[in-house]
Amino acid sequence: MASGSSKYHLVVVSSGSSVPLTEEIFDLDEAMTLPENPFARQQGITRLVSNMPAVHNATGNCSICMESFRQKSDDDDDGVLAARQVSCGHVYHHSCISDWLLNGNSYSCPLCRHEISG
């Protein structure tokens, strides 16, 4: 808890009698914190996925969308749309792994749950 923050003990009042909740502490500072900036989160995930190794000759299917990997297209000179290999070695479509991470499925591989690191 941050310095100078306050904790409050909650008391439930019902029918004129009050009953303190045991071991329930309300942290006002924690409740007042702003939620994470979604734009900053998206930028971080985009950067993380873009820094993953590109796999231009991936074979088989993406385990997220179950569609086959397509070869690098002519308009994909920088490898942005290429399949990406996560830190555990599994390969996914760029957009699939980006969506997986962006939609709050933690920073773990969809197949083995290995932590994805940058």
Phi and psi restraints in degrees (range 20) as a CNS / XPLOR table:
assign (resid 1 and name C) (resid 2 and name N)
       (resid 2 and name CA) (resid 2 and name C) 1.0 -70.2 20.0 2
assign (resid 2 and name N) (resid 2 and name CA)
       (resid 2 and name C) (resid 3 and name N) 1.0 154.5 20.0 2
assign (resid 2 and name C) (resid 3 and name N)
       (resid 3 and name CA) (resid 3 and name C) 1.0 -64.5 20.0 2
assign (resid 3 and name N) (resid 3 and name CA)
       (resid 3 and name C) (resid 4 and name N) 1.0 134.3 20.0 2
assign (resid 3 and name C) (resid 4 and name N)
       (resid 4 and name CA) (resid 4 and name C) 1.0 85.4 20.0 2
assign (resid 4 and name N) (resid 4 and name CA)
       (resid 4 and name C) (resid 5 and name N) 1.0 2.8 20.0 2
assign (resid 4 and name C) (resid 5 and name N)
       (resid 5 and name CA) (resid 5 and name C) 1.0 -83.1 20.0 2
assign (resid 5 and name N) (resid 5 and name CA)
       (resid 5 and name C) (resid 6 and name N) 1.0 164.8 20.0 2
assign (resid 5 and name C) (resid 6 and name N)
       (resid 6 and name CA) (resid 6 and name C) 1.0 -121.4 20.0 2
assign (resid 6 and name N) (resid 6 and name CA)
       (resid 6 and name C) (resid 7 and name N) 1.0 145.4 20.0 2
assign (resid 6 and name C) (resid 7 and name N)
       (resid 7 and name CA) (resid 7 and name C) 1.0 -115.4 20.0 2
assign (resid 7 and name N) (resid 7 and name CA)
       (resid 7 and name C) (resid 8 and name N) 1.0 144.4 20.0 2
assign (resid 7 and name C) (resid 8 and name N)
       (resid 8 and name CA) (resid 8 and name C) 1.0 -125.9 20.0 2
assign (resid 8 and name N) (resid 8 and name CA)
       (resid 8 and name C) (resid 9 and name N) 1.0 138.3 20.0 2
assign (resid 8 and name C) (resid 9 and name N)
       (resid 9 and name CA) (resid 9 and name C) 1.0 -88.9 20.0 2
assign (resid 9 and name N) (resid 9 and name CA)
       (resid 9 and name C) (resid 10 and name N) 1.0 131.5 20.0 2
assign (resid 9 and name C) (resid 10 and name N)
       (resid 10 and name CA) (resid 10 and name C) 1.0 -88.1 20.0 2
assign (resid 10 and name N) (resid 10 and name CA)
       (resid 10 and name C) (resid 11 and name N) 1.0 142.9 20.0 2
assign (resid 10 and name C) (resid 11 and name N)
       (resid 11 and name CA) (resid 11 and name C) 1.0 -129.9 20.0 2
assign (resid 11 and name N) (resid 11 and name CA)
       (resid 11 and name C) (resid 12 and name N) 1.0 128.2 20.0 2
assign (resid 11 and name C) (resid 12 and name N)
       (resid 12 and name CA) (resid 12 and name C) 1.0 -93.5 20.0 2
assign (resid 12 and name N) (resid 12 and name CA)
       (resid 12 and name C) (resid 13 and name N) 1.0 127.3 20.0 2
assign (resid 12 and name C) (resid 13 and name N)
       (resid 13 and name CA) (resid 13 and name C) 1.0 -111.5 20.0 2
assign (resid 13 and name N) (resid 13 and name CA)
       (resid 13 and name C) (resid 14 and name N) 1.0 124.4 20.0 2
assign (resid 13 and name C) (resid 14 and name N)
       (resid 14 and name CA) (resid 14 and name C) 1.0 -146.0 20.0 2
assign (resid 14 and name N) (resid 14 and name CA)
       (resid 14 and name C) (resid 15 and name N) 1.0 130.7 20.0 2
assign (resid 14 and name C) (resid 15 and name N)
       (resid 15 and name CA) (resid 15 and name C) 1.0 53.3 20.0 2
assign (resid 15 and name N) (resid 15 and name CA)
       (resid 15 and name C) (resid 16 and name N) 1.0 38.9 20.0 2
assign (resid 15 and name C) (resid 16 and name N)
       (resid 16 and name CA) (resid 16 and name C) 1.0 82.3 20.0 2
assign (resid 16 and name N) (resid 16 and name CA)
       (resid 16 and name C) (resid 17 and name N) 1.0 -5.8 20.0 2
assign (resid 16 and name C) (resid 17 and name N)
       (resid 17 and name CA) (resid 17 and name C) 1.0 -114.2 20.0 2
assign (resid 17 and name N) (resid 17 and name CA)
       (resid 17 and name C) (resid 18 and name N) 1.0 144.8 20.0 2
assign (resid 17 and name C) (resid 18 and name N)
       (resid 18 and name CA) (resid 18 and name C) 1.0 -108.8 20.0 2
assign (resid 18 and name N) (resid 18 and name CA)
       (resid 18 and name C) (resid 19 and name N) 1.0 139.7 20.0 2
assign (resid 18 and name C) (resid 19 and name N)
       (resid 19 and name CA) (resid 19 and name C) 1.0 -128.7 20.0 2
assign (resid 19 and name N) (resid 19 and name CA)
       (resid 19 and name C) (resid 20 and name N) 1.0 115.6 20.0 2
assign (resid 19 and name C) (resid 20 and name N)
       (resid 20 and name CA) (resid 20 and name C) 1.0 -70.9 20.0 2
assign (resid 20 and name N) (resid 20 and name CA)
       (resid 20 and name C) (resid 21 and name N) 1.0 139.6 20.0 2
assign (resid 20 and name C) (resid 21 and name N)
       (resid 21 and name CA) (resid 21 and name C) 1.0 -80.9 20.0 2
assign (resid 21 and name N) (resid 21 and name CA)
       (resid 21 and name C) (resid 22 and name N) 1.0 125.4 20.0 2
assign (resid 21 and name C) (resid 22 and name N)
       (resid 22 and name CA) (resid 22 and name C) 1.0 -75.8 20.0 2
assign (resid 22 and name N) (resid 22 and name CA)
       (resid 22 and name C) (resid 23 and name N) 1.0 133.8 20.0 2
assign (resid 22 and name C) (resid 23 and name N)
       (resid 23 and name CA) (resid 23 and name C) 1.0 58.5 20.0 2
assign (resid 23 and name N) (resid 23 and name CA)
       (resid 23 and name C) (resid 24 and name N) 1.0 15.3 20.0 2
assign (resid 23 and name C) (resid 24 and name N)
       (resid 24 and name CA) (resid 24 and name C) 1.0 -99.7 20.0 2
assign (resid 24 and name N) (resid 24 and name CA)
       (resid 24 and name C) (resid 25 and name N) 1.0 113.3 20.0 2
assign (resid 24 and name C) (resid 25 and name N)
       (resid 25 and name CA) (resid 25 and name C) 1.0 -119.5 20.0 2
assign (resid 25 and name N) (resid 25 and name CA)
       (resid 25 and name C) (resid 26 and name N) 1.0 128.6 20.0 2
assign (resid 25 and name C) (resid 26 and name N)
       (resid 26 and name CA) (resid 26 and name C) 1.0 -95.0 20.0 2
assign (resid 26 and name N) (resid 26 and name CA)
       (resid 26 and name C) (resid 27 and name N) 1.0 119.9 20.0 2
assign (resid 26 and name C) (resid 27 and name N)
       (resid 27 and name CA) (resid 27 and name C) 1.0 -98.9 20.0 2
assign (resid 27 and name N) (resid 27 and name CA)
       (resid 27 and name C) (resid 28 and name N) 1.0 106.3 20.0 2
assign (resid 27 and name C) (resid 28 and name N)
       (resid 28 and name CA) (resid 28 and name C) 1.0 -62.1 20.0 2
assign (resid 28 and name N) (resid 28 and name CA)
       (resid 28 and name C) (resid 29 and name N) 1.0 -39.1 20.0 2
assign (resid 28 and name C) (resid 29 and name N)
       (resid 29 and name CA) (resid 29 and name C) 1.0 -62.7 20.0 2
assign (resid 29 and name N) (resid 29 and name CA)
       (resid 29 and name C) (resid 30 and name N) 1.0 -41.1 20.0 2
assign (resid 29 and name C) (resid 30 and name N)
       (resid 30 and name CA) (resid 30 and name C) 1.0 -65.6 20.0 2
assign (resid 30 and name N) (resid 30 and name CA)
       (resid 30 and name C) (resid 31 and name N) 1.0 -40.0 20.0 2
assign (resid 30 and name C) (resid 31 and name N)
       (resid 31 and name CA) (resid 31 and name C) 1.0 -69.1 20.0 2
assign (resid 31 and name N) (resid 31 and name CA)
       (resid 31 and name C) (resid 32 and name N) 1.0 -26.7 20.0 2
assign (resid 31 and name C) (resid 32 and name N)
       (resid 32 and name CA) (resid 32 and name C) 1.0 -89.0 20.0 2
assign (resid 32 and name N) (resid 32 and name CA)
       (resid 32 and name C) (resid 33 and name N) 1.0 -6.5 20.0 2
assign (resid 32 and name C) (resid 33 and name N)
       (resid 33 and name CA) (resid 33 and name C) 1.0 -68.1 20.0 2
assign (resid 33 and name N) (resid 33 and name CA)
       (resid 33 and name C) (resid 34 and name N) 1.0 143.6 20.0 2
assign (resid 33 and name C) (resid 34 and name N)
       (resid 34 and name CA) (resid 34 and name C) 1.0 -77.5 20.0 2
assign (resid 34 and name N) (resid 34 and name CA)
       (resid 34 and name C) (resid 35 and name N) 1.0 147.7 20.0 2
assign (resid 34 and name C) (resid 35 and name N)
       (resid 35 and name CA) (resid 35 and name C) 1.0 -66.7 20.0 2
assign (resid 35 and name N) (resid 35 and name CA)
       (resid 35 and name C) (resid 36 and name N) 1.0 162.5 20.0 2
assign (resid 35 and name C) (resid 36 and name N)
       (resid 36 and name CA) (resid 36 and name C) 1.0 -60.3 20.0 2
assign (resid 36 and name N) (resid 36 and name CA)
       (resid 36 and name C) (resid 37 and name N) 1.0 142.7 20.0 2
assign (resid 36 and name C) (resid 37 and name N)
       (resid 37 and name CA) (resid 37 and name C) 1.0 -69.8 20.0 2
assign (resid 37 and name N) (resid 37 and name CA)
       (resid 37 and name C) (resid 38 and name N) 1.0 113.8 20.0 2
assign (resid 37 and name C) (resid 38 and name N)
       (resid 38 and name CA) (resid 38 and name C) 1.0 -65.3 20.0 2
assign (resid 38 and name N) (resid 38 and name CA)
       (resid 38 and name C) (resid 39 and name N) 1.0 -31.8 20.0 2
assign (resid 38 and name C) (resid 39 and name N)
       (resid 39 and name CA) (resid 39 and name C) 1.0 -67.2 20.0 2
assign (resid 39 and name N) (resid 39 and name CA)
       (resid 39 and name C) (resid 40 and name N) 1.0 -41.3 20.0 2
assign (resid 39 and name C) (resid 40 and name N)
       (resid 40 and name CA) (resid 40 and name C) 1.0 -66.0 20.0 2
assign (resid 40 and name N) (resid 40 and name CA)
       (resid 40 and name C) (resid 41 and name N) 1.0 -38.4 20.0 2
assign (resid 40 and name C) (resid 41 and name N)
       (resid 41 and name CA) (resid 41 and name C) 1.0 -63.0 20.0 2
assign (resid 41 and name N) (resid 41 and name CA)
       (resid 41 and name C) (resid 42 and name N) 1.0 -44.2 20.0 2
assign (resid 41 and name C) (resid 42 and name N)
       (resid 42 and name CA) (resid 42 and name C) 1.0 -63.2 20.0 2
assign (resid 42 and name N) (resid 42 and name CA)
       (resid 42 and name C) (resid 43 and name N) 1.0 -41.7 20.0 2
assign (resid 42 and name C) (resid 43 and name N)
       (resid 43 and name CA) (resid 43 and name C) 1.0 -63.7 20.0 2
assign (resid 43 and name N) (resid 43 and name CA)
       (resid 43 and name C) (resid 44 and name N) 1.0 -41.1 20.0 2
assign (resid 43 and name C) (resid 44 and name N)
       (resid 44 and name CA) (resid 44 and name C) 1.0 -63.1 20.0 2
assign (resid 44 and name N) (resid 44 and name CA)
       (resid 44 and name C) (resid 45 and name N) 1.0 -42.6 20.0 2
assign (resid 44 and name C) (resid 45 and name N)
       (resid 45 and name CA) (resid 45 and name C) 1.0 -69.2 20.0 2
assign (resid 45 and name N) (resid 45 and name CA)
       (resid 45 and name C) (resid 46 and name N) 1.0 -40.8 20.0 2
assign (resid 45 and name C) (resid 46 and name N)
       (resid 46 and name CA) (resid 46 and name C) 1.0 -59.6 20.0 2
assign (resid 46 and name N) (resid 46 and name CA)
       (resid 46 and name C) (resid 47 and name N) 1.0 -42.6 20.0 2
assign (resid 46 and name C) (resid 47 and name N)
       (resid 47 and name CA) (resid 47 and name C) 1.0 -65.7 20.0 2
assign (resid 47 and name N) (resid 47 and name CA)
       (resid 47 and name C) (resid 48 and name N) 1.0 -43.6 20.0 2
assign (resid 47 and name C) (resid 48 and name N)
       (resid 48 and name CA) (resid 48 and name C) 1.0 -59.6 20.0 2
assign (resid 48 and name N) (resid 48 and name CA)
       (resid 48 and name C) (resid 49 and name N) 1.0 -48.8 20.0 2
assign (resid 48 and name C) (resid 49 and name N)
       (resid 49 and name CA) (resid 49 and name C) 1.0 -68.8 20.0 2
assign (resid 49 and name N) (resid 49 and name CA)
       (resid 49 and name C) (resid 50 and name N) 1.0 -38.8 20.0 2
assign (resid 49 and name C) (resid 50 and name N)
       (resid 50 and name CA) (resid 50 and name C) 1.0 -65.2 20.0 2
assign (resid 50 and name N) (resid 50 and name CA)
       (resid 50 and name C) (resid 51 and name N) 1.0 -27.7 20.0 2
assign (resid 50 and name C) (resid 51 and name N)
       (resid 51 and name CA) (resid 51 and name C) 1.0 -84.7 20.0 2
assign (resid 51 and name N) (resid 51 and name CA)
       (resid 51 and name C) (resid 52 and name N) 1.0 -7.6 20.0 2
assign (resid 51 and name C) (resid 52 and name N)
       (resid 52 and name CA) (resid 52 and name C) 1.0 -71.4 20.0 2
assign (resid 52 and name N) (resid 52 and name CA)
       (resid 52 and name C) (resid 53 and name N) 1.0 150.1 20.0 2
assign (resid 52 and name C) (resid 53 and name N)
       (resid 53 and name CA) (resid 53 and name C) 1.0 -61.0 20.0 2
assign (resid 53 and name N) (resid 53 and name CA)
       (resid 53 and name C) (resid 54 and name N) 1.0 132.4 20.0 2
assign (resid 53 and name C) (resid 54 and name N)
       (resid 54 and name CA) (resid 54 and name C) 1.0 -80.0 20.0 2
assign (resid 54 and name N) (resid 54 and name CA)
       (resid 54 and name C) (resid 55 and name N) 1.0 139.1 20.0 2
assign (resid 54 and name C) (resid 55 and name N)
       (resid 55 and name CA) (resid 55 and name C) 1.0 -119.0 20.0 2
assign (resid 55 and name N) (resid 55 and name CA)
       (resid 55 and name C) (resid 56 and name N) 1.0 103.3 20.0 2
assign (resid 55 and name C) (resid 56 and name N)
       (resid 56 and name CA) (resid 56 and name C) 1.0 -86.5 20.0 2
assign (resid 56 and name N) (resid 56 and name CA)
       (resid 56 and name C) (resid 57 and name N) 1.0 -17.3 20.0 2
assign (resid 56 and name C) (resid 57 and name N)
       (resid 57 and name CA) (resid 57 and name C) 1.0 -115.1 20.0 2
assign (resid 57 and name N) (resid 57 and name CA)
       (resid 57 and name C) (resid 58 and name N) 1.0 34.7 20.0 2
assign (resid 57 and name C) (resid 58 and name N)
       (resid 58 and name CA) (resid 58 and name C) 1.0 -65.6 20.0 2
assign (resid 58 and name N) (resid 58 and name CA)
       (resid 58 and name C) (resid 59 and name N) 1.0 140.3 20.0 2
assign (resid 58 and name C) (resid 59 and name N)
       (resid 59 and name CA) (resid 59 and name C) 1.0 -119.9 20.0 2
assign (resid 59 and name N) (resid 59 and name CA)
       (resid 59 and name C) (resid 60 and name N) 1.0 163.8 20.0 2
assign (resid 59 and name C) (resid 60 and name N)
       (resid 60 and name CA) (resid 60 and name C) 1.0 88.4 20.0 2
assign (resid 60 and name N) (resid 60 and name CA)
       (resid 60 and name C) (resid 61 and name N) 1.0 -154.1 20.0 2
assign (resid 60 and name C) (resid 61 and name N)
       (resid 61 and name CA) (resid 61 and name C) 1.0 -120.1 20.0 2
assign (resid 61 and name N) (resid 61 and name CA)
       (resid 61 and name C) (resid 62 and name N) 1.0 151.4 20.0 2
assign (resid 61 and name C) (resid 62 and name N)
       (resid 62 and name CA) (resid 62 and name C) 1.0 -74.0 20.0 2
assign (resid 62 and name N) (resid 62 and name CA)
       (resid 62 and name C) (resid 63 and name N) 1.0 129.3 20.0 2
assign (resid 62 and name C) (resid 63 and name N)
       (resid 63 and name CA) (resid 63 and name C) 1.0 -74.6 20.0 2
assign (resid 63 and name N) (resid 63 and name CA)
       (resid 63 and name C) (resid 64 and name N) 1.0 -10.3 20.0 2
assign (resid 63 and name C) (resid 64 and name N)
       (resid 64 and name CA) (resid 64 and name C) 1.0 -86.3 20.0 2
assign (resid 64 and name N) (resid 64 and name CA)
       (resid 64 and name C) (resid 65 and name N) 1.0 -51.2 20.0 2
assign (resid 64 and name C) (resid 65 and name N)
       (resid 65 and name CA) (resid 65 and name C) 1.0 -101.1 20.0 2
assign (resid 65 and name N) (resid 65 and name CA)
       (resid 65 and name C) (resid 66 and name N) 1.0 -9.8 20.0 2
assign (resid 65 and name C) (resid 66 and name N)
       (resid 66 and name CA) (resid 66 and name C) 1.0 66.3 20.0 2
assign (resid 66 and name N) (resid 66 and name CA)
       (resid 66 and name C) (resid 67 and name N) 1.0 14.7 20.0 2
assign (resid 66 and name C) (resid 67 and name N)
       (resid 67 and name CA) (resid 67 and name C) 1.0 -97.2 20.0 2
assign (resid 67 and name N) (resid 67 and name CA)
       (resid 67 and name C) (resid 68 and name N) 1.0 156.0 20.0 2
assign (resid 67 and name C) (resid 68 and name N)
       (resid 68 and name CA) (resid 68 and name C) 1.0 -72.5 20.0 2
assign (resid 68 and name N) (resid 68 and name CA)
       (resid 68 and name C) (resid 69 and name N) 1.0 154.4 20.0 2
assign (resid 68 and name C) (resid 69 and name N)
       (resid 69 and name CA) (resid 69 and name C) 1.0 -75.8 20.0 2
assign (resid 69 and name N) (resid 69 and name CA)
       (resid 69 and name C) (resid 70 and name N) 1.0 137.6 20.0 2
assign (resid 69 and name C) (resid 70 and name N)
       (resid 70 and name CA) (resid 70 and name C) 1.0 -102.7 20.0 2
assign (resid 70 and name N) (resid 70 and name CA)
       (resid 70 and name C) (resid 71 and name N) 1.0 154.2 20.0 2
assign (resid 70 and name C) (resid 71 and name N)
       (resid 71 and name CA) (resid 71 and name C) 1.0 -68.4 20.0 2
assign (resid 71 and name N) (resid 71 and name CA)
       (resid 71 and name C) (resid 72 and name N) 1.0 158.3 20.0 2
assign (resid 71 and name C) (resid 72 and name N)
       (resid 72 and name CA) (resid 72 and name C) 1.0 -58.0 20.0 2
assign (resid 72 and name N) (resid 72 and name CA)
       (resid 72 and name C) (resid 73 and name N) 1.0 128.0 20.0 2
assign (resid 72 and name C) (resid 73 and name N)
       (resid 73 and name CA) (resid 73 and name C) 1.0 -84.7 20.0 2
assign (resid 73 and name N) (resid 73 and name CA)
       (resid 73 and name C) (resid 74 and name N) 1.0 164.9 20.0 2
assign (resid 73 and name C) (resid 74 and name N)
       (resid 74 and name CA) (resid 74 and name C) 1.0 -63.0 20.0 2
assign (resid 74 and name N) (resid 74 and name CA)
       (resid 74 and name C) (resid 75 and name N) 1.0 -31.0 20.0 2
assign (resid 74 and name C) (resid 75 and name N)
       (resid 75 and name CA) (resid 75 and name C) 1.0 -87.1 20.0 2
assign (resid 75 and name N) (resid 75 and name CA)
       (resid 75 and name C) (resid 76 and name N) 1.0 8.3 20.0 2
assign (resid 75 and name C) (resid 76 and name N)
       (resid 76 and name CA) (resid 76 and name C) 1.0 -108.3 20.0 2
assign (resid 76 and name N) (resid 76 and name CA)
       (resid 76 and name C) (resid 77 and name N) 1.0 53.6 20.0 2
assign (resid 76 and name C) (resid 77 and name N)
       (resid 77 and name CA) (resid 77 and name C) 1.0 -65.2 20.0 2
assign (resid 77 and name N) (resid 77 and name CA)
       (resid 77 and name C) (resid 78 and name N) 1.0 -31.4 20.0 2
assign (resid 77 and name C) (resid 78 and name N)
       (resid 78 and name CA) (resid 78 and name C) 1.0 -95.2 20.0 2
assign (resid 78 and name N) (resid 78 and name CA)
       (resid 78 and name C) (resid 79 and name N) 1.0 2.7 20.0 2
assign (resid 78 and name C) (resid 79 and name N)
       (resid 79 and name CA) (resid 79 and name C) 1.0 78.0 20.0 2
assign (resid 79 and name N) (resid 79 and name CA)
       (resid 79 and name C) (resid 80 and name N) 1.0 13.6 20.0 2
assign (resid 79 and name C) (resid 80 and name N)
       (resid 80 and name CA) (resid 80 and name C) 1.0 -63.9 20.0 2
assign (resid 80 and name N) (resid 80 and name CA)
       (resid 80 and name C) (resid 81 and name N) 1.0 -38.2 20.0 2
assign (resid 80 and name C) (resid 81 and name N)
       (resid 81 and name CA) (resid 81 and name C) 1.0 -91.8 20.0 2
assign (resid 81 and name N) (resid 81 and name CA)
       (resid 81 and name C) (resid 82 and name N) 1.0 -1.8 20.0 2
assign (resid 81 and name C) (resid 82 and name N)
       (resid 82 and name CA) (resid 82 and name C) 1.0 -64.7 20.0 2
assign (resid 82 and name N) (resid 82 and name CA)
       (resid 82 and name C) (resid 83 and name N) 1.0 159.1 20.0 2
assign (resid 82 and name C) (resid 83 and name N)
       (resid 83 and name CA) (resid 83 and name C) 1.0 -64.5 20.0 2
assign (resid 83 and name N) (resid 83 and name CA)
       (resid 83 and name C) (resid 84 and name N) 1.0 153.9 20.0 2
assign (resid 83 and name C) (resid 84 and name N)
       (resid 84 and name CA) (resid 84 and name C) 1.0 -120.5 20.0 2
assign (resid 84 and name N) (resid 84 and name CA)
       (resid 84 and name C) (resid 85 and name N) 1.0 142.7 20.0 2
assign (resid 84 and name C) (resid 85 and name N)
       (resid 85 and name CA) (resid 85 and name C) 1.0 -103.8 20.0 2
assign (resid 85 and name N) (resid 85 and name CA)
       (resid 85 and name C) (resid 86 and name N) 1.0 121.4 20.0 2
assign (resid 85 and name C) (resid 86 and name N)
       (resid 86 and name CA) (resid 86 and name C) 1.0 -80.4 20.0 2
assign (resid 86 and name N) (resid 86 and name CA)
       (resid 86 and name C) (resid 87 and name N) 1.0 171.2 20.0 2
assign (resid 86 and name C) (resid 87 and name N)
       (resid 87 and name CA) (resid 87 and name C) 1.0 -60.3 20.0 2
assign (resid 87 and name N) (resid 87 and name CA)
       (resid 87 and name C) (resid 88 and name N) 1.0 -23.6 20.0 2
assign (resid 87 and name C) (resid 88 and name N)
       (resid 88 and name CA) (resid 88 and name C) 1.0 -85.4 20.0 2
assign (resid 88 and name N) (resid 88 and name CA)
       (resid 88 and name C) (resid 89 and name N) 1.0 -10.8 20.0 2
assign (resid 88 and name C) (resid 89 and name N)
       (resid 89 and name CA) (resid 89 and name C) 1.0 108.6 20.0 2
assign (resid 89 and name N) (resid 89 and name CA)
       (resid 89 and name C) (resid 90 and name N) 1.0 -13.7 20.0 2
assign (resid 89 and name C) (resid 90 and name N)
       (resid 90 and name CA) (resid 90 and name C) 1.0 -72.0 20.0 2
assign (resid 90 and name N) (resid 90 and name CA)
       (resid 90 and name C) (resid 91 and name N) 1.0 151.8 20.0 2
assign (resid 90 and name C) (resid 91 and name N)
       (resid 91 and name CA) (resid 91 and name C) 1.0 -120.1 20.0 2
assign (resid 91 and name N) (resid 91 and name CA)
       (resid 91 and name C) (resid 92 and name N) 1.0 136.1 20.0 2
assign (resid 91 and name C) (resid 92 and name N)
       (resid 92 and name CA) (resid 92 and name C) 1.0 -138.8 20.0 2
assign (resid 92 and name N) (resid 92 and name CA)
       (resid 92 and name C) (resid 93 and name N) 1.0 160.4 20.0 2
assign (resid 92 and name C) (resid 93 and name N)
       (resid 93 and name CA) (resid 93 and name C) 1.0 -59.4 20.0 2
assign (resid 93 and name N) (resid 93 and name CA)
       (resid 93 and name C) (resid 94 and name N) 1.0 146.1 20.0 2
assign (resid 93 and name C) (resid 94 and name N)
       (resid 94 and name CA) (resid 94 and name C) 1.0 -54.3 20.0 2
assign (resid 94 and name N) (resid 94 and name CA)
       (resid 94 and name C) (resid 95 and name N) 1.0 -49.7 20.0 2
assign (resid 94 and name C) (resid 95 and name N)
       (resid 95 and name CA) (resid 95 and name C) 1.0 -68.9 20.0 2
assign (resid 95 and name N) (resid 95 and name CA)
       (resid 95 and name C) (resid 96 and name N) 1.0 -32.4 20.0 2
assign (resid 95 and name C) (resid 96 and name N)
       (resid 96 and name CA) (resid 96 and name C) 1.0 -67.9 20.0 2
assign (resid 96 and name N) (resid 96 and name CA)
       (resid 96 and name C) (resid 97 and name N) 1.0 -47.2 20.0 2
assign (resid 96 and name C) (resid 97 and name N)
       (resid 97 and name CA) (resid 97 and name C) 1.0 -70.8 20.0 2
assign (resid 97 and name N) (resid 97 and name CA)
       (resid 97 and name C) (resid 98 and name N) 1.0 -32.0 20.0 2
assign (resid 97 and name C) (resid 98 and name N)
       (resid 98 and name CA) (resid 98 and name C) 1.0 -62.8 20.0 2
assign (resid 98 and name N) (resid 98 and name CA)
       (resid 98 and name C) (resid 99 and name N) 1.0 -47.9 20.0 2
assign (resid 98 and name C) (resid 99 and name N)
       (resid 99 and name CA) (resid 99 and name C) 1.0 -63.8 20.0 2
assign (resid 99 and name N) (resid 99 and name CA)
       (resid 99 and name C) (resid 100 and name N) 1.0 -39.8 20.0 2
assign (resid 99 and name C) (resid 100 and name N)
       (resid 100 and name CA) (resid 100 and name C) 1.0 -57.4 20.0 2
assign (resid 100 and name N) (resid 100 and name CA)
       (resid 100 and name C) (resid 101 and name N) 1.0 -47.8 20.0 2
assign (resid 100 and name C) (resid 101 and name N)
       (resid 101 and name CA) (resid 101 and name C) 1.0 -72.0 20.0 2
assign (resid 101 and name N) (resid 101 and name CA)
       (resid 101 and name C) (resid 102 and name N) 1.0 -37.5 20.0 2
assign (resid 101 and name C) (resid 102 and name N)
       (resid 102 and name CA) (resid 102 and name C) 1.0 -70.2 20.0 2
assign (resid 102 and name N) (resid 102 and name CA)
       (resid 102 and name C) (resid 103 and name N) 1.0 -30.7 20.0 2
assign (resid 102 and name C) (resid 103 and name N)
       (resid 103 and name CA) (resid 103 and name C) 1.0 -86.9 20.0 2
assign (resid 103 and name N) (resid 103 and name CA)
       (resid 103 and name C) (resid 104 and name N) 1.0 23.7 20.0 2
assign (resid 103 and name C) (resid 104 and name N)
       (resid 104 and name CA) (resid 104 and name C) 1.0 76.7 20.0 2
assign (resid 104 and name N) (resid 104 and name CA)
       (resid 104 and name C) (resid 105 and name N) 1.0 21.3 20.0 2
assign (resid 104 and name C) (resid 105 and name N)
       (resid 105 and name CA) (resid 105 and name C) 1.0 -86.3 20.0 2
assign (resid 105 and name N) (resid 105 and name CA)
       (resid 105 and name C) (resid 106 and name N) 1.0 34.2 20.0 2
assign (resid 105 and name C) (resid 106 and name N)
       (resid 106 and name CA) (resid 106 and name C) 1.0 61.3 20.0 2
assign (resid 106 and name N) (resid 106 and name CA)
       (resid 106 and name C) (resid 107 and name N) 1.0 -175.3 20.0 2
assign (resid 106 and name C) (resid 107 and name N)
       (resid 107 and name CA) (resid 107 and name C) 1.0 -103.5 20.0 2
assign (resid 107 and name N) (resid 107 and name CA)
       (resid 107 and name C) (resid 108 and name N) 1.0 60.9 20.0 2
assign (resid 107 and name C) (resid 108 and name N)
       (resid 108 and name CA) (resid 108 and name C) 1.0 -131.9 20.0 2
assign (resid 108 and name N) (resid 108 and name CA)
       (resid 108 and name C) (resid 109 and name N) 1.0 154.4 20.0 2
assign (resid 108 and name C) (resid 109 and name N)
       (resid 109 and name CA) (resid 109 and name C) 1.0 -65.8 20.0 2
assign (resid 109 and name N) (resid 109 and name CA)
       (resid 109 and name C) (resid 110 and name N) 1.0 135.6 20.0 2
assign (resid 109 and name C) (resid 110 and name N)
       (resid 110 and name CA) (resid 110 and name C) 1.0 -62.2 20.0 2
assign (resid 110 and name N) (resid 110 and name CA)
       (resid 110 and name C) (resid 111 and name N) 1.0 -26.7 20.0 2
assign (resid 110 and name C) (resid 111 and name N)
       (resid 111 and name CA) (resid 111 and name C) 1.0 -89.9 20.0 2
assign (resid 111 and name N) (resid 111 and name CA)
       (resid 111 and name C) (resid 112 and name N) 1.0 -51.4 20.0 2
assign (resid 111 and name C) (resid 112 and name N)
       (resid 112 and name CA) (resid 112 and name C) 1.0 -110.6 20.0 2
assign (resid 112 and name N) (resid 112 and name CA)
       (resid 112 and name C) (resid 113 and name N) 1.0 -4.8 20.0 2
assign (resid 112 and name C) (resid 113 and name N)
       (resid 113 and name CA) (resid 113 and name C) 1.0 66.0 20.0 2
assign (resid 113 and name N) (resid 113 and name CA)
       (resid 113 and name C) (resid 114 and name N) 1.0 15.6 20.0 2
assign (resid 113 and name C) (resid 114 and name N)
       (resid 114 and name CA) (resid 114 and name C) 1.0 -65.1 20.0 2
assign (resid 114 and name N) (resid 114 and name CA)
       (resid 114 and name C) (resid 115 and name N) 1.0 139.9 20.0 2
assign (resid 114 and name C) (resid 115 and name N)
       (resid 115 and name CA) (resid 115 and name C) 1.0 -65.5 20.0 2
assign (resid 115 and name N) (resid 115 and name CA)
       (resid 115 and name C) (resid 116 and name N) 1.0 129.1 20.0 2
assign (resid 115 and name C) (resid 116 and name N)
       (resid 116 and name CA) (resid 116 and name C) 1.0 -87.2 20.0 2
assign (resid 116 and name N) (resid 116 and name CA)
       (resid 116 and name C) (resid 117 and name N) 1.0 123.2 20.0 2
assign (resid 116 and name C) (resid 117 and name N)
       (resid 117 and name CA) (resid 117 and name C) 1.0 -122.1 20.0 2
assign (resid 117 and name N) (resid 117 and name CA)
       (resid 117 and name C) (resid 118 and name N) 1.0 157.8 20.0 2
